[in-house]
Amino acid sequence: MLTLVPTPLGNLQDISYRAVTLFHNATLFLCEDTRVTKNLLRLLHERGVLSEFPQAEFLSFNEHNGPQRLAQVASRLVGEEVLYLSDAGMPGISDPGQLLVEHCQREGIVYDVLPGPSAVTTAYAASGFPSGKFLFHGFLPHKSRERKEILGTLLAHPYDVILYEAPHRLLKLLEEIVGIDPGRELFLAKELSKRHQRYERGEARSILEGLRKETIRGEWVLILRGEKRERKAIHLEEILEMDLPPKVKAKLLSRLSGEPGKVWYERLTGGASGKRG
């Protein structure tokens, strides 16, 4: 049987009794990073939480080798006690453990997920944002054009949006947000549950100004407070009355109605879609 096991975000005392019991009985550990998992188990053993270090096999299962590793261990998910652990927190969310869950669902294999530490819900609870509605996006893409488009869409979303960011890209992300909406309210959480845990809430420009003076370290969760401005609905008739080039108008009508832009263009030009005017 496969079980996804959450691990502490930082504080070892957040490990659950159920997780420790499973560690004792496991025959195979699938790990985002075997070194991180072995270190966790070693510390738990040294502190008396784990009576003995597990006599089990440890294999990496990550974003680089997930599909290949799954083909190697698929048969073992039925007859053995197999655990999957990410480096920290809840596995399966922005995490290769999703491949294992999907495989079990597809093949009718029994699996389980233990509740436990999650950076997403921990940071959101700490934010104090009142809506209670949020969208988790994880890491933004690195490519400039795609990144800018996605960030613009997220900043326009009515729900609060949760992002992950590495320390060496945090200032860049804040600069991008300030370039679009400098007054947007943000909440930042650093190194959750660890010694240097820190919370910051305020306007994007103020947080950026403060962090420019520091050396950025640690892992960060950044939450964009949802867009609160009311947006006026626009109707087909209003677009039809606009003084716009046919191609532009056709694209707008297509997005609003769901019909192909080519169909709208032919209607607007009297069927002369292939002609130049």
Protein Blocks (a to p, Z undefined) as FASTA:
>chain_A
ZZdddddfklmmlpcfklmmmmmmpcbdcdfblklmmmmmmmmmmnomambacddddddd
dfklmmmmmmmmmmmmmmpccddddfbdjehiapaklmmmmmmmmnopacdddddddfkl
mmmmmnopanlpacdebjadfblklmmmmmmmmmmpmbdcdddddfklmmmmmmmmmmmm
mmbccdddehehiaklccddddfklmmmmmmmpccedjddddddddfbdcddddfklmmm
pccdfklmmmmmmmmnopafklmmmmmnnopambcZZ
